[in-house]
Amino acid sequence: MHRLLTLFCIYCFSLSSLASLDKLDYLTEDAYPLNYLDDKGQAQGFSVELLKLMWQQMEQAEQTITVMPWERAYYLLGQKPNTVLFATVRTNKREQFFKWVCPIDTVNVVLMGKAEGTAKIESFAQLDELTTGVLSADVGEQILLNNEVDDASLMLTDSYHHLIKMLVANRVDLIAGTEQTIRHAAKAGGFSLADYEIKWVLKEEQLCYAFNSSVDDTIIEQFKQALEKTKQTSAFRQLLLSYQQQKLKP
């Protein structure tokens, strides 16, 4: 009788987990090659394909992934239960607000400026005398604010495309963001960064799947186990090779 009761409880727990998985809302941004919107309006990219492999490990049907501007997606992550946002940079300041499944990859958060005419940056205090373009609610902005950079010296925008336009139009001295995304956004927009360089690496951080804090810990654990198992498969190795080749493209 005890064994039957135990099996029944496991069965009910499994059904509950599946139901909870079905209620998750998946959000991402347009940041090639990690995650982006293709010409058919579908979410693509390394983090998207990795998530699909994880769903397979959990025997979960593919879910809808919505691509939207980062600021809106990040707001929803904090406010809307059962929301997942990726790929999200995991910082000390963000740590307590969300639940995390990591890592997808690591990235350098950098300051970029003109190779000639803009001094190397060696301290946050220097930035108060310069104008830095930042993506609203992005990790670059948050790192600068967390290190007491004067917010009056920051110029906000809503996309990496606009961020780079501000830089090449000399509207800002520097821009802050993840190096990989800056370079790919410049290429996609037809901008050359030949005359620009990294002035300071603010931090190297993990990229993760970030979950609203309301998501049950058992669900988080399922995703963590799925990520670990996925990384041991040949399908993941093929995906990783393709992603690394995309990252190397100029």
Buried (B, 14 or more C-beta within 10 A) or exposed (E): EEEEEEEEEEEEEEEEBBEBBEEBBBBBBBBBBBBBBEEEEEBBBBBBBBBBBBBBBBEBEEBEBEBBBBBBBBBBBBEEEBBBBBBBBBBEEBEEEBBBBBBBBEBBBBBBBBEEEBEEBEEBEBBEEBBBBBBBBBBBBBBBBEEEBEEEBBBBBBBBBBBBBBBBEEEBBBBBBBBBBBBBBBBBBEBEBEEBBBBBEBBEBBBBBBBBEEBBEEBBEBBBBBBEBBBEEEEBEEBBEEBEEBBEEE
